[in-house]
Amino acid sequence: MQKALGEIEKLSIAEQDAIAERILTELTADQTWNALFAKTTDEQWQKMAARVDEQVREGKTMPLEEFLAKHQA
């Protein structure tokens, strides 16, 4: 962390502010996801798992490697 901060301090104030904003945005998003996951009930998880199983049986999914190959930038 100290090494990263040292490198960031070498940047312009505008670049430092941009990096800080990205970090804060990520932290906020993580907190939001954590709160949502914490509120998810066992019944909701079971319903989601059943839906995924149904989609797999119906052939509505694809292997992760295929998906990633199609969506690489």
HELIX and SHEET records of a PDB file:
HELIX    1   1 GLN A    2  GLU A    9  1                                   8    
HELIX    2   2 ILE A   13  LYS A   39  1                                  27    
HELIX    3   3 ASP A   42  ARG A   57  1                                  16    
HELIX    4   4 LEU A   64  LYS A   70  1                                   7    
END                                                                             
